[in-house]
Amino acid sequence: MLNFEEAVKNCKREDATLFTFENAFEFEAIRNLFPDYYFTWINAEIEEELEWLYEPFEERINGKNSVATCIAFYSSPAKSYNYYYPCTSRFHSICEKSLDSFHQWVD
């Protein structure tokens, strides 16, 4: 498990980026890759579209403060949610590569 900065660097070493989704559809498409009962670092461009621990979405009630600025997803069959945590916390991470780089690699 890695802190947020280590997770980003680890993905860069693999010529990839930390999983970033642009909409809820993209998030749902890979949701089964998140390990159950663990937190996983994510990047989010549209935070309002995430499933948050507390709805409706508001940064402050979902843990965002001067220390907790990174988002982690908790996966569970009973309840899954996103929450802000200190970036120094150690969680799982998922890297992604663009299809363009994949096609170049296959050729």
N, C-alpha and C positions, 0 to 999 in steps of 0.2 A: 504494500500500500504506500502511496506517495502523497506528499502535500501538493497543493495546486500548482505551484511553480515547478516542482519536480515532474509532475504529470505532463505539463506543457513541454518541458525539455525532453522528456522521454519520447513523446510523440514526434518532436522535431528530429530526434536521432533516427527515427524510423521513416523520415521523410513524410510525415503525416501531421495532423493537427488534432488537438483535443476535440472530441465530438461537439459540434455546434449545429444546432438546428434552427431553421428559419421559420418554422410553423409547427403546429400541433401534429399534422400528418407525418412530417419527417420524424418527429419524436416517437410517435406510435409505431412507425415502421421498424424501429430497432429496439423497442422497449423490452423485448424478450431477451436481449443480450445483457441486461443489467442483472447482476446476481441478487437473488432474494436474500432479505435480511441484512443487507449491506448498503452503505452509501457509496455513490459513484459521482465523481466530479463531472460537471457538464458546463458548456458555454451556452448562453441563451441570448438570442437577439431580440426576441419578443417575450419578455418575462410574463406579461399578462396572460399568455396562452398556456402557461404551465399549470399543472395540478399542484396547488400549494397546500401546506398543512392547514392554513387558515384562509378561508374564502369569505368575501371577495378579496382579490389580491391587493395587498398593501405591503410595501417593503418592510416597514417598521414592525408590524405584527408577525411577519414571517422571518424575523431574526436579523434583518439588516441593521447594522450600526457601524461605528467607525472601525471596529475590529472584524466583524463578520460581513465580508463583502463578496465571498465566492459562493456559488450555488452547487449544492449536491442533491442528487436524487436518491430517495430511499425506496427500495423495491420490496414489496411484500404482497402475498396473495390477498391479505385482508385489507391493507391500506397502503398505497404508494403516494409519495408526495415529494415536493421540492422544498428546500429551506436554505437560508443563508448560514454559512459557517465561517469561522476564521480560516483563512487560506493556509494556515499552518497545520490544520487538521490532516490526518492521514486516511485517505479513502482510496477506493478503486478508481480506475479511469478507463475510458474507451477512446481509442484513436481512430481517426478516419482519414482516408486518402481519396482524392478526387478520382473520378473514373478516367480522366485524361491521363493521369500518371499510371493508373492500372493498365490502360491500353498500351502505353509506351513500354511498360515493363513486360507485358506479354509478347509484344513484337520483338 
